[in-house]
């Protein structure tokens, strides 16, 4: 009975501490690298730069989801590298994006870089703190200026 009581206290502390965590601040995209180029799909590797405003550290175990630009499916992203997120610090997350080539063929990318577009991201991440892990949903929708969003990205030529 004592062990069950101790376990419930530990779980309660973890859930309370996770509930009070602030979402990391997105700073930008860095080190964009084009991987395998194909007729149907191109792999793009990039680092997403964030700042953790929380007073505690945690780990991003993995994440995945889909990205749309102006309601057109861009591709599927995966984070499959364990990322240690320090407290009150900048950190980078290595992201692999499998971009649909039909998106690039249907859209004038140069024109898109100079205007605001509607970006939608849906996915799921697994974060851990100490011995406990938790799945969280990723939802983002908003206007982004792709030129600013992808600042520093080399020009992609297909």
N, C-alpha and C positions, 0 to 999 in steps of 0.2 A: 504494500500500500504506500509506503514511504517513497519507493522508487517511482511509482506512478505519479505521485504528487510532485516530485522533483522534475520529472519529465514534463508535466503540464506547465510548470513554472518556466522551464527553459523554452518551451514552444511559445508561450505567451510573450515572453521577453523578445524572442525573435520576431514574432508577428508584429508586435508594437514597434520595434525598431525599424522593420521594413516599411511599415505604414507611414512612418514619419520621414522617410528618405525623400529628398528632392530629386527631381529628374535632372540628369546631367545636361549642361548647356552645350548645344552644338556650335562649334567654332568654324568648321569648314571641311573641305575635302582636300587631301594632299596626296602626293605621289601616285598619280593616276598612271597605270601601266596597262597597255593593251596586251592581252595574252593571245590565246588561240582565236584566229579569225576564221569564220566559216560562213557558208551561204545562208544558213538559218539562224546561227547564233555566234556571238562574239563574247569572249570572256574579258571582263575588265576588272583589274585588281586596283584597289584604292585604299587609302587610310582615311577613316572618318575621325576628325579631331574634335575632342570634347573636353569640357572642364567639369570635374566632380565637385559640387559645392558642399557636399556632405562632410561631416566630421569623422566619418568612418569609411574604411576601405571595404571593397567587396570584389567579387570576380564575375566576369561575364563568361559563362561556360560555352554558350553557343546562341545563335540567333538565325532566323531565316524569314523570308517574306517576299512580297511582290511590290513592284514600283510601277506607277502609271504617271505619264505626263500628258496633261490636257486630255484626260480620260482615255488615253491610248496606252496599252500595256507596253512597258519598256523592257521588263525582264524580272528575273528572280534573283534575290541576293542570299548569300550564306555567309555566316561568320562561324568558322569551325576551329578557331584557335582560341585557347583559353587566354583571356585578357585580364590581367590584374589591374584593378582600378584603385589608385591611391586616394587617400582622403585629401580634400582641398587642393587638388592638382589637375594639371592637364594630362590627358591620356589619348592614345590613338587606338582605333579598332580596325584590324585588317578585314576588309570586306571583299568578297568575290561576287561580282555581278555578271550573270549570264544574260546578256542583252539580246533581245530579238532583232535580227537583222532587218526584218520587214519594217520595224519602227524607223530605222535610219533611212531605208529606201523610200518610205512614204512621206517623210518629213524633211524639210529644209533645216538642217541643224544650225547652220550659220544664222538664219533668221531667228531661230528660237533662242540663240544665245544673247540676242539684243533686246529681249522683251521678257515680261513677267509671264510665267506659265503656271498652271495649276499642277502641283505635285501631290500625289497620294502614295503613302507607304502603309502597307498592312503586313503584320508579321507577328512573330512570337520569339521571346528571348528567355533564356534560363540563366538567372543570376544566383549567386551563392554568397553567403556570409557565414563564416565559421563552418560548422558542420551542416548547415541547413541550406537548401536551395528552393527557389520559387520560380514558377513560370509567370512571365508577365506579357501582356499583349502590347504590341507596338501599333499605334495608330497615329498617323500624321496626315493632315491635309492642309494645304495653304499655298498661297502665291509665292513663288520664288523667282528671282531674276537669275536665270541659269548662268549668265556671265559672271555674276558675283558668287553664286553657289559653287561653280566649278573653277574659281579663280586659280590660276597656276596650272590648269590642265593643259597638256599639249594638244595641239590641233590633231584630231583624228582624221586620217585620210583613208578612204576605202576604195 
